[in-house]
Amino acid sequence: MHAYRTHTCGQLREDNVGETVRLSGWVHRKRDHGNLLFVDLRDHYGLTQCVIDVSGDLFPAVEGVRPESVVTITGPVVKRSEETINAAIPTGHIEVRIDEFHVESAAEMLPLQVFGDADLGEETRLRYRFLDLRREQPHANIILRSKVISSIRRRMVDQGFLEIQTPILTASSPEGARDYLVPARNHPGHFYALPQAPQQFKQLLMVSGFDKYFQIAPCFRDEDARADRSPGEFYQLDLEMAYVTQDDVFAALEPVLAGVFEEFADGRAVTQGAFPRIPYKESMLKYGNDKPDLRNPIEMCDVTETFRGSGFKVFAGMIEKNDKVRVHAIPAKTGGSRAFCDRMNSWAQGEGQPGLGYIFFRDGEGAGPIAKNIGEDRTMALKAELGLEDGDAVFFVAGVPSEFASFASAARTKAGEDLDLIAKDRFDFCWIVDYPMFELNEETGRVDFSHNPFSMPQGGLEALETKDPLDVLAFQYDIVCNGVELSSGAIRNHKPEIMVKAFEIAGYSKETVEEEFGGMYRAFQFGAPPHGGSAPGIDRIVMMLADEPNIREVIAFPMNQQAQDLLMGAPSMVPDSRLKELHLRLALPKKATAGQGNESQE
């Protein structure tokens, strides 16, 4: 018999009754039922109930063992009586009698309970993450993550993609976040950067003659945490393809994502066929953002002309004074009561807004101050234009769209949630396309890249030379699911002259381009194929499939919101000798140095 186990704790069934087996695992919990002591033994695969009579010689040892101790149990498999069957677990029809019992590793008093669903607090969970991961849901999340990655890898390989690893120690990349820097011991004063993304390398692979590349790539960005963003590091499905159009990238990626979601959706519906394509400008108008949750049926509409010259002087005056002012309507099916409209107005005031104007429809007419001010004809025209009926309402926001878009988006979501309009148990995908190549920095007055600086402008060099930069669109696209951005991507700029011109518009000289992106700039001068790709976020995909609100729940060893690893104690101070090796001297704020060592390096 094997030293530790003949079966796993999730393996035994009624067919095994009568066999003598050996199991090893953690003591999940113990239950004293008078003459019998029950031990639930748990491993990675499941849980088996074991039992011993109080009269047995081993009873004191079994009774005295603490929860989460690792033990080995040997004994016969017996069938449970009908009244004790536990149909909730696969092993619930049998139990193992304890004939032999050995403690492999005794557990001390636990800082957190593995059994049960008590709220343990994030700090404790992360400090003792190895215990936290023994709990059912965190353990299941990591298993799901592994299965999702395996599924993605299989689907990419089946499409003919090669998996190629790119460097971790590299040069800085313009991905929009701070780099993590690594001092180069053999090159005093010089630093490597951890890759924010393998962007340049995957483009260089296309220039190198490879046709379809992918990688489950680690990415490192020194940015603040959010619910859907892990600080420090995260993983992407990075892919790049040569000789492709935007449509080719979509055709390659859609079946991968749809297939993975269908595989692990657990009955939830997934977008079928080609994903809808929504131009960026349309998305901002209809949804107030470029990450629309299509489960919410509310679509906003520009109704500026209805209010131009109307009796509602607030909106009419704004429109007359500024030609950039627009009025957007937020239709709310079933929201046609004064009580609901007043609640939405109060909510808006709580968000720092002066209020939220509205019309609600009843008895064949519009009600509320705005309806009275604009008159019956305009009110009924609005009702028809928005497809509303009695029992519905419409809310209005006015101003410069770029300034009110965020609030309008939040109002749309609020109305959808409160009226229970948002479909549950669905994954609705879409592409956001036709992003502007550039945007105006309001603070500096400069033209900046709005998305990926390596994107191909629509219209190529001619568009850059002849159009207002703010009117130039790019072959850039995001993939969005249920209001969560899963991926950014683009058809790349593969011509050095277009690259130089694009960066010149954003305020960079040719010399700067050659210095900062010399590897790629040189490569493009020796024959570069048209190419493009994308990079869906692995962590966000798993987070959505696991139905977890926080991305840290699907990462094995995450950092906290302050980018600290509480388990391993990182980041940490290092000895002066290590700093000397690296030719570094610390210049810390005086407050930060107190009691932390390295004082001589100030």
N, C-alpha and C positions, 0 to 999 in steps of 0.2 A: 504494500500500500504506500502511496505517495506520502512524503513526510508532512505535507501541509494540507492537501486537499485532493479528493477524488472527484469532486463536483464543486461548482460555484454555488453561491447562496441564492441564485435565481434559477437554478437548473432542475431541481428535483420535482418529480410529478408522481401521480399514483402508480405509474408503471415501475417506480423504484421501490415500492413498498416491499419490505422483507430484506432489502440489501443493507449491508453494513457500509457506511460511508464516512468520509472524513471531510469536514468543512473548516475553513479558516476565515476569520473576518473580525469586524469590530462589534463589540457588545452595544447594540443599538439601544435597548432598554430591557429591564427585568420587571417581571410581574409575579408577585407572591399570591398564589391562590390557595392558601391553606396548606394542604398536603403536597402541593406541586409548585415548583418554581419554573416559570417560563422565561427563556432568554431568546430575544430576537437578535439573530446574528446577521450582520450586514456586510456585504462587500460591494464592489463596483457593479455587479450584475443583478443584485436584488437582495431579498431578505428571506431567511428561513427561521421558523419557530423551532426552538429546541426546548426540551423539558427534562426535569430531573425530580425524583421523589425526595421529600425531605429526609427520608430515612437512609438515603444513599450515602456512601462514604465520601463522595465528592461534593456533597451538598454545601459544607462550609466554604470550600474553595470557590464554588460557583456563586454562592450568596455574597461572598466578600469582594468579588471583583468589581471594579468601578466601571461605569459606562465609558465607552470608547477605548477600553483596553482591547488589545489584539489577542485573540484566543484561538486555539485549535480544538475542535470537538469531534469525537468519534462515537458512532453508535448506529443502531438500526433505524431505518425509515419506517414509520408506522402511519397508518391512515387515521385521520382525525374522525371523531364522531360527527354525525350530521349536524348537531347543534353547535359545534365549534368550528365548522368550516368557515374560512375567510375568503370569500370570492373576490375581494378587492386586490389580492396579490396572486401571481401565477403559482406560487408554492402553497397556497392556502388550503389545499386538500390534504396535506401531509405535515408531519413534524418529525424531528429526530430526537430519540432518547439519548441522553448523555451517559455513555459508558466510560469514556475517557475525556479528560479535560486538562488542557495545558495552556498556561498563560505565556504567550510569546513576548508581549510587551505591555506592562501595566501602565495605565493612564493615571496621572495626578488629577486633582480637582480641576474641573473644566472652567476656563474663563468665559466660555459661552456654551450654550446648550445646542447640541446637534439635533436631538430629537425635538420635534415640535416646530411651530412657526412664530415664535416670539420675536418681537422687534428688538434686535440686538445692538443697533447703533452702528453707523458706518465705521467709526474709528476702531471699535473692537473687532468688527468683522474683517477689516483690512489688516489689522495687526496680527490676527490669528487666522489668516486667510486659509491656511491648510486645514483648519477645523471647519471654517465656513463652507469650504468646498465639499465637505462630507455631507452637508445638508442636501435634501432631495432636490430642491429647485436649482440652486447654484450648480450642483453636480450635473443635472440634466442639461443646463444651459451650455456647459462646456462640451458635453457630448454632442449636443446639437451643432455647436460651432464646428467641431471636427467633421461631422457628417456633411455639413454645408460646404466646407472647404473641399472635401473629397469629391463631392458632387460637381462643384464648379470646375475643379481640375479635370475630372473625367470629361465633362462636356466641352471644355476647351481643347483638350487633346483630340477628342473625336472630330473636331472641326479642322484639325490639321495645324493647330498652334503648337509652337515649340516653347517649352518652359526654359527660360534662360535667367540666371541670377545676375544682377547688376551690383556694383560696389556699394558698400556701406560707408567706407571712408572715401570722401570725394570732395568736390569743391562746392561752394555756395550756389544755390539755385533760386531763381526769382519766383517763388511760389506764394509770396505774400505774407509769410510769417517769419519770425526770428529763427535763425539756424541754431542748432546745438553744435558747439565747436569742440574739437579735440586737438590738444596741442601735439605738434609733431616733434618728438624728442630729438630726432636726428637733424631737424631743421629749425634751429632756435628762432623764435619769433613768428613761426609759421603755424597755421592751423588747418586741419581737415574740417569739413562740415559733414554732419550726418545728413543723408538725403531727405529733403522735404517730400520728394517723390522722385522716381527714377526717370523723370521727364526727358532730360537730355540723352541719357543712355539709351532709352528705348527708341528715340529718334535716330540715334547713331547706329543702332542695330539694323534699322531699315536701310540706312546708307551703306552699311556693311554687307548688304545683299541678302539678309534674312527676310522672309516674306510675311510671316505671322508669328508674333512673339506674345507670350504672356508670362506673368509672374504674380504669385501671391506675395506682394512686396511690403516689407516694413517701411514705414515713413515716420519721420521725426520732425516735429514742429514745436517750437517753444511758444505755445499759445495757451490762453486760458481755457479751463474746462467748461463744458456745457453738458446738458443732459444727453445730447446726441454727439458729443465730441469728447474723446479721451485726451487728457493732457499728455504731452510728451511723445507718445508713439501710438501708431495705429496701423492697420493693414488694408491694402487695396488689392483688388484684382486689376492689375495693370495690363493693358493690352495695346498692341500697335500692329497696323497692317499696311503693307505697301500696295501701291496702285489701286487705291480705293477712293470712292466718293463717300459722302456722308451717308447715303443710303446703304452702302455696303457695310459700314460700321454698324448701323442700326440692325441690319439683317443678321449680322454675326452675334450681336449682344442680346437681342430680344429673346431668342429661344433659350439662351443660357439663363437669364434672369427669370423668365417666365417658368422655365422648367424647374429651376431650383425652388422657386416659391410654390409651385404646384406640388412638388415632392414633399415639402415640409409645412404646407399651409394648414394641415390638420382640418380639412373640410372647408376652409375659407376660399371664396371665389378669387380667381386671378384673371387679370385682363387677357382676353383671348385675341389671337391674331396680332397684326401690327399695332404698336402702341400709338395713341393719338399724338400728333405733332402740333404744338401750340407756339406760335411766334412769341418772342419775349414781350413785344409791345402789347399783344392781345392778352397775354397772361397778366401783365400789370394792370390792364384795364378791368378785366373780368374778375380777377381774384386778389388784386392789390399786392401781389408778390410773384416771384418766379419759382415758387415751390408750391403749386396749388394742390390742395386736397380735393380730388375729384369725387370723393364720396359725398361731399357737400354739394347739393345741386344748385345752390345759389350762385348766380352769375351777375356781376355788376354791369351797369350800362351807363354810357355817357348820355345825360339828358340835359346838357347845357342849354340847348336851343329852346327847350320847353320853358326855362326860367328867364331867358333873355327878354328884357323888356316887360316882365311879368309884374303882377302886383305884390310879389314877395320881395320887398325892397332889399332885404339883406343879401340874397343871392344875386338879384338883378344888379345891385350896385357894385358888387364884387366883379361881376362879369364885365360891366361897363368900364371899370377903372383899369382892369388888367386883362389883356387878351390871352394870358397864360392860364387864367382861372377856368376850371371846369367843375361841373356838378355831376357827381356819380350817384346813381341810384342803387340801393341794395334791396332787391325784392325779397320778401319774407312770406312764403306761402304758409297759411294757417296762423299767421301772427296778427290777424286783424282784430285786436281788442285794445282798448285804451290802456288797460292794465299792463299788457305786455309792452306796448309802446313806451309807456312811462318808465317801466323797468329798464328798458334799453337806454332811454334818455338818462336815467340816473346812473347807469353803468358808465355811459360816455363821460359824464361829469366826474365820476371817480377815476377815469383815465386821464384827467387833466383837460378835457375838452369842454367848450361852453355848453354843449348839449348835442343832441342828435335829432334833427328834424324828421318828421314822419307824416305819412298819410295812411289811414287804414280805411278799408272799404266795407260798408254794410248797407243793406237795403237799397242797393243799386247806386250808391253815391259814395264820394270820398268824405272822410271826416278828419277833423284836426285843423289847427291854425293855417298850415301851409295850403291845404285844399281851399279854405275860405279865401286866402289871399290871391291864389293864381286863378281861381274861378273854375266853374264846372267843365268847360270845354277842355282846358289844359289838363285838368285832373283826369277826365275820362280818356284823353289821348294817352296819358301816362299809363293808365290801367290797361289799355289795349296794347300799347307798345311792349309792356313788360309781361303780358299774358297773365294778369292777375284777375281774381274774382272776389266776390263778397267773402269775407272771412280772412282775406289776405292783407298784408301791409307792405309799405315800402319806406325805407329810410334813406336819408340824403346826407352826403358829405360834399363840401365845397372848398375850393382853394386851388393851389398849384398841386397837381397830382403827385409830384415827387415828395411833397411835404405831408400829404395826408394818406399816402398809400398804405403805410404801416397801420394806421388807425383803421382805415377802411377794411383792410384784411382782417384785423382783429374783430371788427364789428360783424363782418360776414361769418366768421367762425362762431362768435358768440350767439348770433341769431340761429345758426344751424344747430348748435349744441342744445340751446334752450328749447327749441321747437322740435327737437328729436328728428331732424331732417337728415343727419349724417348716417349713411349706411354702415352697419357693423359687419364684421366678418368678411371683409373684402380687401383685396389689394389692387388698387387702381393705379396703373402706370401711365406715364406720358413722357414725351420728350419736350423740352423747352428749346426752341431753335431760334436762329436769327438774332443772336445777341449783338448789341452794338460793339464795335471794335474798341471804341474809346469812350471816355466819359470826362466831364468837366469837374475838376476838383474845386469846389466852391470856396475852400479856404485859400488856396494858392492861385486860383484862376488858371492853372495849368491843365493841359489835356493829358490824362493818364490812360493806361490800359484798363479796360473795364473787366477783363476776364483773363484769358491766357495770352501772354505776349507773343507766343510762338504760333498763333493761329493764322490761317490764311484768310485775308480779307476777301469778301465777296466782290468780284470785279478786279482782283489782283492789283498790280502796280498802278494801273490806270485810275482805279477808284481812289487810291491814296494820293495821287497827284492832282486829281480834278475835283474831288468832292470835299465838302465840309467834313472834317474828321468825325464830327459827332453824328453824321449821317451814314458813315461807313458801317456796314454790317459784316460780321465775320462768320465763318463756318465753325461756330462754337455751339455746343449743345450740352444740356444737362438732362439726366434721367431722374424723374421724380416719382415717388410712390407714397400715396397717402399723406402728402404734405412734407415728406422728408426727401431731401436731395441725396440720392444714392451715388451719383456719378457726375463728373465733369469730363468733357472731352472736346476734341476739335479735329478738323482736318488741318494739318500743320502747314506752315509756311516753309517750303523747301527751296526757295530761291534767295540767294544772298542779297540781291538788290532790293527785294521786297522787305526782307528782314531789316536791312539798314534803314530804309525809308520809314517803316512802321515805328522803329525805335526813335528816329529823328523827330517824328511827330510828337512822341511822348517825351521829348526833351533830352534824348541820349545822342551823343555824337557817334560817328562811325568808329572812332578810336575806342570809345567806351564799349561798343558792341564787340569789337575785336578782342578787347582785354577781358571783358566779363564772360563772353560766350565764345571764346576763341576756338574751342574744340569743334563746336557745331558749325560755326561760321566757316572754318576751314573745310570741314567735311562737305558742306553744301557747294563748294567750288569744284568738287571732283565728281559730280554726277550723283544727284540725290533724287530718288523716286518720289512721286507724290505719295503721301502717306497720312494716316490719321489713326486715332485711337480714343480710348476712354479709360476710366479708372473707378469702377464702383467700389464703395467702401464695404469691406467684409464685415466690420464690427456693426455697422448700421443695418446691414442685411440680417444678421443674426439677431440683433436687438428687436427688429420688427417681427421676425418669425417666432421669437420667444415671447413676444408680447410684453417686453420689459420697457419701463419708462426711462431707464437710465442705462447708458451704454456700458458702465462699469460692471453691470450684472452679467455680461456675456464675455468678459475678459478674465482669463485665469488669475492673473496677478496684477490688477489695476493699481494705479496711483490714485491718491485722493484729489480733491479739487485744487489743492495747493501744489500739485505735481510732486507729492512726497510718497515714497514707497515706505509705508509704515512697517511692513514685514521685514525688509532687509535693511532699513535705516538709510535710505538714499533720498536726496543727496547728502553727502557727509563731508566733513573736513578731511584733509589729507595731511600726512606728516610733512614737516619742512623739508625733509630729505627728498621726498618725491617732487616737491615743487622745484627744488634746486636742480634735480635731474632734468626737469622740463624747462628750465630757465625762466621760471615764473616767479613773480613777487605779487602778493596780495595787496590790494589797496581798499580794504573794507571800510564802510562807515564805522565810526568809533563805537556806536551802540551795538552793532552786530558782532564786534570782536570780543565783547566782555565774556570772560570765562570759556571761550571756545578754542583757545590755543592759537597757534600761528601768529602770535602777537608780533613777533620779530619781523614779520613780512609786511607790516603796514607801510 
